[in-house]
Amino acid sequence: MMSEKPESTSAEQMDPSLIRGLTMPRMSRRGFLGLAGAGLLGAVAAACGSSSSSSSSGKFSWSTAKKTGQLDFANWPLYIDQETVNGKTVYPTLQQFTKETGIKVNYQEVIQGNTSFFGKIEPNLKAGKPTGYDLMVISNGPILNSLMLYNWLTPLDHSYLPNFAKYAGASYKDPTYDPGNKYTAAWQSGFTGIAYNPKLTDGPITSLASLFDPKYAGKVGMLNAEDTPNLVMLYLGIDPNTATEADWKKAAAAMTKQKNEGIVRKYYQQNYINALENGDVAISIAYSGDIFQANQSSKGSDLKFVVPTEGVYRWTDNMCIPANSLHPVDAITYMNYVYNPRVAATMAEYINYMTPVPASKQYVIQDADATSGSNKAGLLAIADSPLVYPDAADFAHAYYGRNLSPSEYATWNSIFQPIYQA
């Protein structure tokens, strides 16, 4: 039997900050992923050479683990609710978590990219030592795959996660990249699809084919990210989750032809939003949350995000506990806490990406009812947005990419990186 059971988290009303962050200029969360992409191949290759690495997964037992009252949490910048009190940044849901559980959180915005963070913790993981973190947020993809492959994550005991069992949306349970949620629980998620500036197109954009249309030559933005080839495969009628190397080469050929014909203006990282707003591009591959934030910002952009008829690429950032964590019970207690719908609502009001807790929508609406004016309108926009609360039809056309081994990702990079960088 376990020595510590999950502590209940009350659904009491917290003091919401109401539309936190919607007018705060902030860097795209997904934009960070492109900044360290060039180093990904080396990081994954390093993992390839560590099959003999040690891990605590064979020694660790949840039955003997105890709560310590401390949690060291590594996350991305601006990826949790926050506000400024007396000139200091505070995190309301973390404060509430400490109040309810007695666990103090050392919250660190240290993840600038999956690759660079992996490089930071890999030496300790190889040596079987604590990384200095008990909880970290990692995107589905090659780095997460490597962490699981080499037993560098602590398997979860789902008896600690009753809120996840009760409130996690169906599409967040048993994901293809982590069957049975053995190692992960979603933090936030999003779609990569198409955004366009309606002032610069001759009508609504509905298909990925528009990215290849010569009439938009020089006015198409693409992304320097693995999302792009996966979307191109959808355009070609290929399911990216089952795609082969031959399929990747078909996508690369289509991208090369598009580029040679002058249709692509640029392969962007996070600055594609500015290009859409100022008219440098009419259409671009885009992240759902970025477009929502741009339209709610003080600029009042009128960009449109589209789930293309061929489908949309989906990504999820995941909470996971590294091997040899010093405070695993504290970490899994927090994982359970954020699946409380009241807590998830407060975070969704700030983050604006897709929350994995659909039941949180009712609390966003309650918060809207408790205020007025622009705050009310902003909160209702969150509750009504399919970019924060997609419906079943949206998820039906959403695809993850394939789980690539380190060697497969080396091949992937050799095919697509020359196109991005040429």
PLY file of the C-alpha trace (Angstrom):
ply
format ascii 1.0
element vertex 422
property float x
property float y
property float z
element edge 421
property int vertex1
property int vertex2
end_header
0.00 0.00 0.00
1.10 3.57 -0.58
2.43 5.61 2.25
0.91 8.80 0.84
-2.41 9.12 -0.97
-3.38 12.00 -3.22
-4.49 14.96 -1.23
-7.84 16.36 -2.24
-7.91 19.68 -4.00
-10.95 21.73 -3.26
-12.99 23.40 -5.95
-13.19 26.58 -3.91
-13.16 29.78 -5.91
-9.75 31.32 -6.26
-9.44 35.01 -6.96
-9.03 34.96 -10.75
-6.88 37.64 -12.30
-9.40 37.94 -15.12
-7.89 37.87 -18.56
-4.32 37.59 -17.25
-1.82 38.08 -19.99
-4.17 38.76 -22.88
-2.74 42.25 -23.29
0.78 41.29 -22.20
3.21 41.03 -25.12
4.84 37.65 -24.91
6.82 35.31 -27.05
5.06 32.41 -28.72
5.37 29.28 -26.60
5.81 27.22 -29.75
8.23 29.78 -31.10
10.82 28.63 -28.63
10.91 25.24 -30.33
12.47 26.63 -33.48
15.26 28.44 -31.68
17.23 25.35 -30.74
16.25 23.10 -33.63
19.69 22.98 -35.18
21.08 21.24 -32.13
18.42 18.57 -31.99
20.24 16.03 -34.07
23.30 16.16 -31.82
21.22 15.88 -28.66
19.32 12.87 -29.91
22.50 11.27 -31.22
23.94 11.62 -27.73
21.00 9.68 -26.37
21.61 6.98 -28.97
24.94 6.21 -27.42
23.56 5.73 -23.95
21.68 2.43 -24.09
23.65 1.26 -21.09
22.64 4.29 -19.06
21.34 3.81 -15.56
17.88 4.71 -14.37
15.99 4.67 -11.14
12.89 3.16 -12.76
13.98 -0.32 -11.74
14.71 0.67 -8.14
12.01 3.23 -7.45
8.80 2.14 -5.73
5.76 4.34 -5.23
4.79 2.18 -2.24
7.71 3.52 -0.21
7.81 7.08 -1.59
6.70 9.88 0.72
5.64 13.47 0.32
8.46 15.84 1.30
6.75 19.23 1.04
8.99 20.41 -1.80
8.65 20.45 -5.58
11.26 21.62 -8.11
9.34 22.39 -11.30
10.94 23.16 -14.68
8.69 24.85 -17.24
8.75 27.14 -20.27
8.59 30.93 -19.90
5.13 32.50 -19.59
3.43 29.12 -19.50
1.42 29.36 -16.27
-0.94 31.93 -14.78
0.91 34.83 -13.23
0.44 38.38 -12.01
2.50 41.17 -10.52
2.07 42.01 -6.84
4.17 44.82 -5.38
6.55 44.57 -8.30
7.04 40.83 -7.92
5.80 38.06 -10.20
3.58 35.56 -8.41
1.77 32.46 -9.61
-1.76 32.27 -8.14
-2.42 28.58 -8.81
0.97 27.62 -7.35
0.20 29.68 -4.27
-3.14 27.91 -3.95
-1.45 24.53 -4.39
0.93 25.28 -1.52
-1.98 26.44 0.63
-3.94 23.24 0.00
-1.12 20.68 0.17
1.70 22.27 2.15
4.07 21.62 -0.77
6.34 24.56 -1.58
7.12 24.96 -5.26
10.46 26.09 -6.61
9.13 27.17 -10.01
11.78 27.75 -12.67
11.22 28.98 -16.23
14.33 27.23 -17.51
13.10 25.43 -20.62
13.88 27.48 -23.73
13.65 24.46 -26.01
13.29 20.70 -25.68
16.75 20.20 -27.12
18.67 22.65 -24.99
16.95 21.47 -21.82
17.66 17.85 -22.71
21.31 18.73 -23.12
21.29 20.24 -19.65
19.84 17.21 -17.84
21.25 14.39 -19.96
24.60 14.02 -18.14
22.84 13.43 -14.81
20.33 11.07 -16.39
23.16 9.04 -17.91
24.92 8.90 -14.55
21.78 7.89 -12.68
21.76 11.10 -10.66
18.94 13.55 -9.86
18.49 16.24 -12.51
17.58 18.92 -9.97
13.95 18.84 -11.13
10.99 16.75 -10.00
8.62 17.79 -12.75
9.27 19.05 -16.28
7.17 19.94 -19.32
8.37 18.26 -22.53
6.72 18.29 -25.97
5.78 15.06 -27.69
8.48 14.28 -30.21
12.04 12.93 -30.45
13.28 14.22 -27.09
10.33 12.78 -25.17
10.69 9.54 -27.14
14.35 9.29 -26.12
13.55 9.96 -22.46
11.06 7.10 -22.49
13.23 4.77 -24.57
16.15 4.96 -22.15
14.03 4.73 -18.98
14.85 8.28 -17.99
11.31 9.00 -16.82
9.52 7.68 -13.75
6.45 5.57 -14.62
3.32 7.12 -13.14
1.11 5.46 -10.52
-2.37 6.46 -11.67
-3.89 5.87 -8.25
-2.34 9.25 -7.43
-4.19 10.84 -10.35
-7.95 10.67 -9.69
-8.49 14.13 -11.19
-6.79 13.02 -14.41
-9.02 9.94 -14.55
-12.16 12.00 -13.97
-11.51 15.23 -15.85
-8.93 14.69 -18.60
-10.48 15.00 -22.04
-10.79 11.75 -23.96
-8.26 12.87 -26.57
-5.61 13.33 -23.84
-5.88 9.79 -22.55
-3.84 7.01 -24.10
-2.00 9.19 -26.65
-0.13 7.48 -29.46
3.21 8.81 -28.20
2.65 7.43 -24.65
0.14 4.55 -24.61
-1.76 4.37 -21.35
-0.16 7.63 -20.16
2.57 5.49 -18.64
4.93 8.45 -18.26
3.03 11.65 -19.07
-0.02 13.78 -18.47
-0.76 16.70 -20.77
0.03 20.23 -19.64
-1.38 22.15 -22.61
-1.84 21.38 -26.27
-2.44 23.03 -29.61
-2.95 22.69 -33.33
-0.62 23.64 -36.15
-2.71 24.64 -39.14
-3.09 27.66 -41.42
-3.53 31.33 -40.53
-4.28 34.01 -43.06
-4.83 37.74 -43.30
-8.28 38.15 -44.88
-7.26 41.53 -46.32
-4.75 39.77 -48.55
-6.66 36.74 -49.81
-9.48 36.57 -52.33
-11.73 34.71 -49.92
-11.65 32.23 -47.03
-8.72 29.81 -46.96
-9.80 26.25 -46.22
-7.17 23.93 -47.66
-3.46 23.25 -47.33
-3.40 23.52 -51.10
-3.39 27.32 -50.71
0.16 27.05 -49.36
1.19 25.76 -52.79
-0.97 28.07 -54.94
1.12 30.16 -57.39
-1.26 33.11 -57.02
0.20 33.61 -53.53
3.79 33.44 -54.74
6.09 35.24 -52.33
3.26 35.61 -49.84
3.37 32.19 -48.12
5.03 31.60 -44.77
6.27 28.18 -43.68
7.75 27.15 -40.33
11.23 25.92 -39.51
9.79 23.12 -37.38
8.87 19.45 -37.70
5.20 20.48 -37.80
5.70 21.61 -41.42
6.60 18.28 -43.07
3.77 16.61 -41.16
1.27 19.14 -42.53
2.68 18.72 -46.03
2.13 14.98 -45.73
-1.51 15.65 -44.85
-1.73 17.80 -47.99
-0.43 14.81 -49.97
-2.97 12.48 -48.38
-0.41 10.74 -46.14
-1.12 10.02 -42.48
1.97 11.40 -40.69
1.50 8.92 -37.83
2.22 5.98 -40.17
4.46 7.71 -42.72
7.57 5.98 -44.00
10.91 7.38 -45.16
9.57 7.22 -48.71
6.63 9.40 -47.62
9.01 11.90 -46.02
10.84 12.18 -49.33
7.55 12.86 -51.13
6.87 15.69 -48.68
10.40 17.03 -49.16
9.94 16.99 -52.95
6.71 19.00 -52.64
8.39 21.50 -50.32
11.40 21.85 -52.63
9.16 22.47 -55.65
7.14 25.05 -53.66
10.34 26.82 -52.69
11.90 26.72 -56.17
8.75 28.22 -57.68
9.07 31.24 -55.37
5.86 30.56 -53.49
7.53 30.55 -50.06
8.61 33.93 -48.77
10.45 32.52 -45.76
10.75 29.69 -43.26
9.85 31.45 -40.03
10.34 30.71 -36.36
8.07 32.78 -34.12
8.03 35.99 -36.14
5.46 34.80 -38.67
2.77 36.62 -36.68
4.32 40.00 -37.49
4.64 38.96 -41.13
0.92 38.18 -41.26
-0.06 41.37 -39.47
2.05 43.71 -41.61
1.24 42.02 -44.91
4.59 40.42 -45.70
2.69 37.15 -46.08
-0.96 36.48 -46.78
-0.99 32.88 -45.56
1.24 30.98 -43.16
1.49 27.75 -41.26
0.64 28.83 -37.73
0.09 27.74 -34.14
-3.46 28.01 -32.86
-2.67 29.74 -29.57
-0.52 32.36 -31.28
-3.40 33.47 -33.48
-5.81 33.61 -30.55
-3.34 35.75 -28.59
-2.68 38.06 -31.55
-6.38 38.70 -32.08
-6.95 39.39 -28.38
-3.95 41.69 -28.06
-4.03 45.47 -27.94
-3.29 45.52 -31.70
-6.67 43.93 -32.34
-5.49 41.79 -35.26
-8.09 40.10 -37.44
-6.12 37.02 -38.44
-8.00 33.81 -39.16
-6.90 30.36 -38.01
-8.06 27.40 -40.08
-8.27 23.68 -39.44
-7.64 22.66 -43.07
-9.97 20.24 -44.81
-7.08 17.74 -45.06
-6.52 17.82 -41.30
-4.39 19.62 -38.75
-1.16 18.70 -36.97
-1.47 18.32 -33.22
1.15 18.73 -30.50
1.02 18.33 -26.73
3.36 19.54 -24.01
3.52 16.99 -21.23
4.24 16.89 -17.52
6.65 14.10 -16.67
8.85 13.13 -13.73
12.54 12.53 -14.51
14.23 9.41 -13.18
15.85 9.81 -9.77
13.55 12.66 -8.78
14.01 13.60 -5.14
10.36 14.54 -4.63
8.23 12.33 -6.90
5.15 12.21 -4.65
5.09 16.00 -4.51
5.37 16.06 -8.31
2.54 13.64 -8.95
0.40 15.43 -6.39
0.79 18.58 -8.46
0.02 16.69 -11.68
-3.27 15.66 -10.12
-3.95 19.19 -8.86
-3.84 20.87 -12.26
-6.60 18.57 -13.50
-9.00 20.20 -11.04
-11.30 22.12 -13.45
-11.17 25.29 -11.34
-7.39 25.30 -11.49
-7.32 24.42 -15.20
-9.67 27.33 -15.92
-7.42 29.85 -14.18
-4.45 28.61 -16.20
-6.40 28.61 -19.48
-7.36 32.25 -18.90
-3.70 33.14 -18.98
-2.08 30.61 -21.32
-4.70 30.61 -24.14
-3.65 27.26 -25.57
-5.81 24.15 -25.51
-6.49 22.95 -21.98
-6.70 19.19 -21.41
-9.61 19.73 -18.98
-12.81 20.43 -20.94
-14.84 20.83 -17.72
-12.82 23.95 -16.92
-14.87 25.90 -19.47
-17.76 26.35 -17.02
-15.43 28.17 -14.62
-14.16 30.50 -17.34
-17.80 31.39 -18.02
-18.40 31.90 -14.29
-15.42 34.25 -14.17
-16.84 36.15 -17.15
-20.21 36.49 -15.39
-18.43 37.95 -12.36
-16.96 40.87 -14.31
-17.86 43.28 -17.10
-16.53 45.26 -20.03
-13.41 44.16 -21.84
-12.57 41.60 -19.13
-15.93 39.92 -19.63
-15.55 39.96 -23.42
-12.04 38.52 -23.20
-13.06 35.67 -20.94
-16.07 34.82 -23.10
-13.77 34.80 -26.12
-11.64 32.18 -24.36
-14.65 30.05 -23.44
-16.07 30.25 -26.97
-12.81 29.70 -28.82
-12.21 26.36 -30.57
-8.51 27.20 -30.21
-8.84 26.75 -26.43
-11.84 24.40 -26.25
-11.97 22.39 -29.50
-14.91 20.09 -30.08
-14.88 16.44 -31.07
-15.06 17.33 -34.76
-11.84 19.36 -34.50
-10.01 16.47 -32.82
-11.33 14.02 -35.42
-9.14 15.73 -38.03
-6.07 16.22 -35.81
-2.97 14.08 -36.27
0.15 13.52 -34.21
3.37 12.68 -36.01
5.08 9.31 -35.81
7.12 8.31 -32.79
10.62 8.52 -34.26
13.59 6.68 -32.83
16.81 8.66 -32.57
18.18 7.05 -35.74
14.93 7.76 -37.62
15.06 11.36 -36.52
18.59 11.65 -37.85
17.22 10.54 -41.23
14.30 12.98 -40.93
16.68 15.85 -40.23
18.90 14.94 -43.17
15.87 15.14 -45.46
14.22 18.35 -44.22
16.91 20.55 -42.66
18.48 21.41 -46.06
15.11 22.75 -47.21
14.65 24.96 -44.14
18.18 26.30 -44.26
18.84 26.72 -47.99
0 1
1 2
2 3
3 4
4 5
5 6
6 7
7 8
8 9
9 10
10 11
11 12
12 13
13 14
14 15
15 16
16 17
17 18
18 19
19 20
20 21
21 22
22 23
23 24
24 25
25 26
26 27
27 28
28 29
29 30
30 31
31 32
32 33
33 34
34 35
35 36
36 37
37 38
38 39
39 40
40 41
41 42
42 43
43 44
44 45
45 46
46 47
47 48
48 49
49 50
50 51
51 52
52 53
53 54
54 55
55 56
56 57
57 58
58 59
59 60
60 61
61 62
62 63
63 64
64 65
65 66
66 67
67 68
68 69
69 70
70 71
71 72
72 73
73 74
74 75
75 76
76 77
77 78
78 79
79 80
80 81
81 82
82 83
83 84
84 85
85 86
86 87
87 88
88 89
89 90
90 91
91 92
92 93
93 94
94 95
95 96
96 97
97 98
98 99
99 100
100 101
101 102
102 103
103 104
104 105
105 106
106 107
107 108
108 109
109 110
110 111
111 112
112 113
113 114
114 115
115 116
116 117
117 118
118 119
119 120
120 121
121 122
122 123
123 124
124 125
125 126
126 127
127 128
128 129
129 130
130 131
131 132
132 133
133 134
134 135
135 136
136 137
137 138
138 139
139 140
140 141
141 142
142 143
143 144
144 145
145 146
146 147
147 148
148 149
149 150
150 151
151 152
152 153
153 154
154 155
155 156
156 157
157 158
158 159
159 160
160 161
161 162
162 163
163 164
164 165
165 166
166 167
167 168
168 169
169 170
170 171
171 172
172 173
173 174
174 175
175 176
176 177
177 178
178 179
179 180
180 181
181 182
182 183
183 184
184 185
185 186
186 187
187 188
188 189
189 190
190 191
191 192
192 193
193 194
194 195
195 196
196 197
197 198
198 199
199 200
200 201
201 202
202 203
203 204
204 205
205 206
206 207
207 208
208 209
209 210
210 211
211 212
212 213
213 214
214 215
215 216
216 217
217 218
218 219
219 220
220 221
221 222
222 223
223 224
224 225
225 226
226 227
227 228
228 229
229 230
230 231
231 232
232 233
233 234
234 235
235 236
236 237
237 238
238 239
239 240
240 241
241 242
242 243
243 244
244 245
245 246
246 247
247 248
248 249
249 250
250 251
251 252
252 253
253 254
254 255
255 256
256 257
257 258
258 259
259 260
260 261
261 262
262 263
263 264
264 265
265 266
266 267
267 268
268 269
269 270
270 271
271 272
272 273
273 274
274 275
275 276
276 277
277 278
278 279
279 280
280 281
281 282
282 283
283 284
284 285
285 286
286 287
287 288
288 289
289 290
290 291
291 292
292 293
293 294
294 295
295 296
296 297
297 298
298 299
299 300
300 301
301 302
302 303
303 304
304 305
305 306
306 307
307 308
308 309
309 310
310 311
311 312
312 313
313 314
314 315
315 316
316 317
317 318
318 319
319 320
320 321
321 322
322 323
323 324
324 325
325 326
326 327
327 328
328 329
329 330
330 331
331 332
332 333
333 334
334 335
335 336
336 337
337 338
338 339
339 340
340 341
341 342
342 343
343 344
344 345
345 346
346 347
347 348
348 349
349 350
350 351
351 352
352 353
353 354
354 355
355 356
356 357
357 358
358 359
359 360
360 361
361 362
362 363
363 364
364 365
365 366
366 367
367 368
368 369
369 370
370 371
371 372
372 373
373 374
374 375
375 376
376 377
377 378
378 379
379 380
380 381
381 382
382 383
383 384
384 385
385 386
386 387
387 388
388 389
389 390
390 391
391 392
392 393
393 394
394 395
395 396
396 397
397 398
398 399
399 400
400 401
401 402
402 403
403 404
404 405
405 406
406 407
407 408
408 409
409 410
410 411
411 412
412 413
413 414
414 415
415 416
416 417
417 418
418 419
419 420
420 421
